[in-house]
Amino acid sequence: MSATDNLPVSTESPSSPLITEFDPYWQGPHTGSTHEVAISKDFVFVSGQLMDQIAKFDHAGQLLAHFNMPAGSGPHGLLIDQEDQLWVSLEFAGTIVRLDENGDTTEFIDTTIRASGAYLNPAPHGICQGPDGSIWFTGKRTSTVGRAQPGQQPMHFQLNTLAALPIFLTPGPDGNIWGTELLGSAILRVNPNRPDRVQEFPTPTPNSRPVGIIPDPQLPYLWFSEEAGRKIGRINLEGRIQEFTLSLLQPNHILGSLTFDRDLNLWVQVYIDTTLPGPAGPDYLLCIDKAIRTSTDPNLFGVPMTTHKVPSARGMLHRIKTDAAGNIWFTEMMTDRVGKVTLA
């Protein structure tokens, strides 16, 4: 089976029966800003950045509450920590907070970069937790990666690439922190205990714009999506990258983020880039068979793929994660929808 098998043929093709969309019913005048998703044992949380709100759902998709963040704070990154607690990066405010079950702030981290007479907000965008419990964040505005713990001044690690626009972070199988540089078109690795604390590995495809990055569930690799490169990348712990070309439905389709399901298949978000010339078309999730995990063929010959059309169109698919039961949740930024792929 090739990458073009089971692709939807037109915008009139039926949506996947596995996918259900939910409305976060954001309060206020802003629209088109549904960003991150994080999943705890009992709840699904979604950030509405311009709305200054976090939406709280149960695992059935029932909207339970809105948590109001400070006006103009721009909540973006979401993290469920090792204690099943919710953290939120307030990108416009330059802070990271931990929220309790009612949405009240219980811990506060100031990520400001300080110099004599100056304070610089690095714009904490993506966040993750390190193996030691520390909170890591991307400095979207300052080409930095930060490490913080409540009650302590954060450490900031400067990337070598100017205007790298670091986006996403994850702990790797080696205990290091790995991430993507959207404009730097590179994968970053940070280990504060090494002499070369920050390393960057450019993608073979120039201007690929890597977005999501996740560890392999079992093997010593990480996987990332290339928004503009329209490829999936696999990087080993020494920084060697192999790219896999995807046969997408239309030339104006690009990639969002990615996740593994419980059967170790890789799911990738594919959506229409409305800034590119081209026809209207569907947004969909591409499920790549687990055989990709050991493939060395850059064209993935013989690796089965199936597509799952999303009900809404022009959604700018943004983030995607798998819950403990095996269902998949994702966000649609511009249409302000939360999607669920029911697999369990």
Residue pairs with C-beta under 8 A, 6 or more apart in sequence:
1 302
1 303
1 304
1 305
2 247
2 301
2 305
3 246
3 247
3 299
3 300
3 303
3 305
4 247
5 304
5 305
5 306
6 305
6 306
6 307
7 249
7 307
8 249
8 282
8 284
8 307
8 309
10 282
11 280
11 281
11 282
11 313
13 282
13 309
14 309
15 309
15 310
15 311
16 284
16 285
16 308
16 309
16 310
16 341
18 308
18 341
18 342
18 343
19 285
19 308
19 309
19 310
19 311
19 339
19 340
19 341
19 342
20 61
20 339
20 340
20 342
21 310
21 311
21 312
21 332
21 337
21 338
21 339
21 340
22 57
22 61
22 63
22 337
22 338
22 339
22 340
23 63
23 336
23 337
23 338
24 34
24 46
24 48
24 55
24 57
24 63
24 336
24 337
24 338
25 55
25 63
25 66
26 34
26 48
26 51
26 53
26 55
26 66
26 336
27 51
27 53
27 66
28 51
28 52
28 53
30 48
30 50
30 51
31 336
32 50
32 333
32 334
32 335
32 336
33 48
33 49
33 50
33 51
33 333
33 336
34 46
34 47
34 48
34 318
34 331
34 332
34 333
34 335
34 336
34 337
34 338
35 46
35 47
35 48
35 49
35 76
35 318
35 319
35 331
35 333
36 46
36 47
36 76
36 77
36 78
36 318
36 319
36 331
37 44
37 45
37 46
37 78
37 319
37 320
37 321
37 329
37 330
37 331
37 338
38 44
38 45
38 78
38 79
38 80
38 86
38 321
39 45
39 80
39 321
39 322
39 323
39 324
39 329
40 80
40 84
40 86
41 84
41 324
42 58
42 59
43 56
43 57
43 58
43 59
43 64
44 56
44 57
44 58
44 59
44 61
44 323
44 329
44 338
45 54
45 55
45 56
45 57
45 78
45 80
45 86
46 54
46 55
46 57
46 78
46 331
46 338
47 53
47 54
47 55
47 75
47 76
47 77
47 78
47 88
48 54
48 55
48 75
48 336
49 74
49 75
49 76
49 91
50 74
52 68
52 69
52 70
52 71
52 72
52 73
52 74
52 75
53 66
53 67
53 68
53 69
53 75
54 66
54 67
54 69
54 75
54 78
54 86
54 88
54 99
54 103
55 63
55 65
55 66
55 67
55 338
56 63
56 64
56 65
56 66
56 67
56 103
57 63
57 64
57 338
58 64
59 323
59 325
59 327
61 338
61 340
65 103
66 103
67 99
67 102
67 103
68 103
69 75
69 88
69 90
70 90
70 93
72 92
72 93
73 90
73 91
73 92
73 93
73 95
74 90
74 91
74 92
74 93
75 88
75 89
75 90
75 91
76 88
76 89
76 90
76 91
76 124
76 125
76 126
77 87
77 88
77 89
77 91
77 96
77 124
77 125
77 126
77 127
77 137
78 86
78 87
78 88
78 89
78 127
79 86
79 87
79 88
79 127
79 128
79 129
79 135
80 86
80 87
81 87
81 98
81 129
81 133
81 135
82 129
82 133
85 98
85 99
85 100
86 98
86 99
87 96
87 97
87 98
87 99
87 127
87 129
87 135
88 96
88 97
88 98
88 99
89 95
89 96
89 124
89 125
89 126
89 127
89 137
90 96
90 97
90 124
91 123
91 124
91 125
91 140
92 121
92 123
93 121
94 110
94 111
94 112
94 121
94 122
94 123
94 124
95 108
95 109
95 110
95 111
95 124
96 108
96 109
96 111
96 124
96 127
96 135
96 137
96 148
97 105
97 107
97 108
97 109
98 105
98 106
98 107
98 108
98 150
99 105
99 106
100 106
107 150
108 150
109 135
109 148
109 149
109 150
109 154
110 154
111 121
111 122
111 124
111 137
111 139
111 146
111 148
111 154
112 119
112 120
112 121
112 122
113 119
113 120
113 121
113 122
113 139
113 142
113 144
113 156
114 120
114 153
120 141
120 142
121 141
122 137
122 139
122 140
122 141
122 142
122 144
122 146
122 156
123 139
123 140
123 141
123 142
124 137
124 138
124 139
124 140
124 146
125 137
125 138
125 139
125 140
125 166
125 167
126 137
126 138
126 166
126 167
126 168
126 169
126 179
127 135
127 136
127 137
127 138
127 169
128 135
128 136
128 169
128 170
128 171
128 177
129 135
129 136
129 171
130 136
130 147
130 171
130 175
130 177
131 171
131 175
133 149
134 147
134 148
134 149
135 147
135 148
135 149
136 145
136 146
136 147
136 148
136 169
136 177
136 190
137 145
137 146
137 148
137 154
137 169
138 144
138 145
138 146
138 166
138 167
138 168
138 169
138 179
139 145
139 146
139 156
139 166
140 165
140 166
140 167
142 156
143 158
143 159
143 161
143 162
143 163
143 164
143 165
143 166
143 184
144 156
144 157
144 158
144 159
144 166
145 156
145 157
145 159
145 166
145 169
145 177
145 179
145 188
145 190
145 198
146 154
146 155
146 156
146 157
147 154
147 155
147 157
147 177
147 190
147 192
148 154
148 155
155 192
157 190
157 192
157 197
157 198
158 198
159 166
159 181
159 184
159 188
159 198
159 200
160 198
160 200
161 181
161 184
161 186
161 200
163 183
163 184
164 181
164 182
164 183
164 184
164 186
164 188
164 200
165 181
165 182
165 183
165 184
166 179
166 180
166 181
166 182
166 184
166 188
167 179
167 180
167 181
167 182
167 210
167 211
168 179
168 180
168 211
168 212
168 213
168 257
169 177
169 178
169 179
169 213
170 177
170 178
170 179
170 213
170 214
170 215
170 222
171 177
171 178
171 215
172 178
172 189
172 215
172 222
172 237
173 215
173 216
173 220
173 221
173 222
173 237
174 220
174 237
175 191
176 189
176 190
176 191
177 189
177 190
177 191
178 187
178 188
178 189
178 190
178 213
178 215
178 222
178 235
179 187
179 188
179 189
179 190
179 213
180 186
180 187
180 188
180 210
180 211
180 212
180 213
180 224
181 187
181 188
181 200
181 210
182 209
182 210
182 211
182 227
183 209
184 200
184 202
185 202
185 203
185 205
185 206
185 207
185 208
185 209
185 210
185 229
186 200
186 201
186 202
186 203
186 210
187 200
187 201
187 203
187 210
187 213
187 222
187 224
187 233
187 235
187 239
187 241
188 198
188 199
188 200
188 201
189 198
189 199
189 200
189 201
189 239
190 197
190 198
190 199
191 197
199 239
201 235
201 239
201 241
203 210
203 226
203 229
203 233
203 241
203 243
204 241
204 243
205 226
205 229
205 231
205 243
207 228
207 229
208 226
208 227
208 228
208 229
208 231
208 233
209 226
209 227
209 228
209 229
210 224
210 225
210 226
210 227
210 229
210 233
211 224
211 225
211 226
211 227
211 255
211 256
211 257
212 224
212 225
212 256
212 257
212 258
212 319
212 320
213 222
213 223
213 224
213 225
214 222
214 223
214 224
214 258
214 259
214 260
215 221
215 222
215 223
216 222
216 223
216 234
216 260
216 293
217 260
217 264
218 264
219 293
219 294
220 236
220 237
221 234
221 235
221 236
221 237
221 293
222 234
222 235
223 232
223 233
223 234
223 235
223 258
223 266
224 232
224 233
224 235
224 258
225 232
225 233
225 255
225 256
225 257
225 258
225 268
225 269
226 232
226 233
226 243
226 255
227 254
227 255
227 256
228 254
229 243
229 255
230 245
230 246
230 248
230 253
230 254
230 255
231 243
231 244
231 245
231 246
231 255
232 243
232 244
232 246
232 255
232 258
232 266
232 268
232 288
232 292
233 241
233 242
233 243
233 244
234 241
234 242
234 243
234 244
235 241
242 296
242 298
243 298
244 292
244 295
244 297
244 298
244 299
244 300
245 298
245 299
245 300
246 255
246 268
246 270
246 286
246 288
246 300
246 305
248 270
248 286
249 270
249 281
249 282
249 284
249 307
250 272
250 278
250 279
250 281
251 276
251 278
252 272
252 273
252 276
252 277
252 278
252 279
252 281
253 270
253 271
253 272
253 273
253 281
254 270
254 271
254 273
254 276
255 268
255 269
255 270
256 268
256 269
256 270
256 271
256 316
256 317
256 318
256 319
256 320
256 330
257 268
257 269
257 317
257 318
257 319
257 320
257 330
258 266
258 267
258 268
258 269
258 320
259 266
259 267
259 320
259 321
259 322
259 328
260 266
260 267
260 322
261 267
261 287
261 322
261 326
261 328
261 343
262 322
262 326
262 343
262 344
263 290
264 290
264 293
265 287
265 288
265 289
265 290
266 287
266 288
266 290
266 292
266 293
267 285
267 286
267 287
267 288
267 320
267 328
267 341
268 285
268 286
268 288
269 283
269 285
269 286
269 317
269 318
269 320
269 330
270 283
270 284
270 285
270 286
270 307
270 317
271 283
271 284
271 314
271 315
271 316
271 317
272 278
272 280
272 281
272 282
272 283
272 313
272 314
274 314
274 316
280 313
280 314
281 313
282 309
282 310
282 313
283 309
283 310
283 312
283 313
283 314
283 315
283 317
283 332
284 307
284 308
284 309
284 310
285 307
285 308
285 310
285 317
285 320
285 328
285 330
285 341
286 305
286 306
286 307
286 308
287 305
287 306
287 307
287 308
288 300
288 303
288 304
288 305
289 303
289 304
289 305
291 302
291 303
291 304
292 300
292 303
295 303
297 303
308 341
310 317
310 332
310 339
312 332
312 335
312 337
313 335
314 334
314 335
315 332
315 333
315 334
315 335
315 337
316 332
316 333
316 334
316 335
317 330
317 331
317 332
317 333
318 330
318 331
318 332
318 333
319 330
319 331
320 328
320 329
320 330
320 331
321 328
321 329
321 330
322 328
322 329
323 329
325 344
326 343
326 344
327 340
327 341
327 342
327 343
327 344
328 340
328 341
328 343
329 338
329 339
329 340
329 341
330 338
330 339
330 341
331 337
331 338
331 339
332 338
332 339
